[in-house]
Amino acid sequence: MSASQTQPIELYYWPTPNGFKITIMLEECGLPYTIVPVNIGKGDQFKPEFLAFSPNNRMPAIIDPEGPDGKPITVFESGAILQYLGRKTGQFYPADERGRVAVEEWLFWQMGGFGPMLGQTHHFRLYAPEQIPYAVERYTNEANRLYGVLNRRLEGRDYICGAYSIADMACIGWARGWERQGQDIKQFPNVARWLETMQARPAVQRGIAVGAELRNPAGISTPEEKAVLFGQKAR
């Protein structure tokens, strides 16, 4: 449980929707942690020392000095980190099989669809060097479909799986960007209500605020930064 954690977890992080998943979980669980910034616009994700435990050159990743049997463990992939921390603390990740399956369904829905498709929507609407109408329409429409799926799921539920869980934490960072994704949140009243509930949670507010000073307020502004972020290696 969190009360027994004496050494801070090292979180390799940049303030993005995927990074927020982990800061929110750590804040909700009350686990001590330190931030190791991974500046994805400058290519920190390609450094050999980071690739040694995050081979997909993506953040977030963690090093828990108090892992299984008291020995250190590294974990990459945000969904896997959420599951690991849920098992470690016994919080926000049900122990009963039916409850756990439901949370995993929606966690994997986010990992396989809601995050990647909304990420592509961001890319083609905001960052692509040229506007490609087909791509903009394709991903904006897919984002709309996914918001519809989430809206139906939230009918009669405060949170995605009834009780607050890592599934909600996985989705909130992406869903709060609905306007940038070309969506009208009024079409999805259950999502709008859930967003309000989520963003009122103090731990969610703290998690999203972590590292805010690291970001360029103007966003990705130089061709060099774009080449690093959307390329396959550091420039």
Summary of the structure (lengths in Angstrom):
residues: 235
radius of gyration: 17.8
end to end distance: 42.3
largest distance: 53.2
contacts: 730
relative contact order: 0.16
helix: 57%
strand: 9%
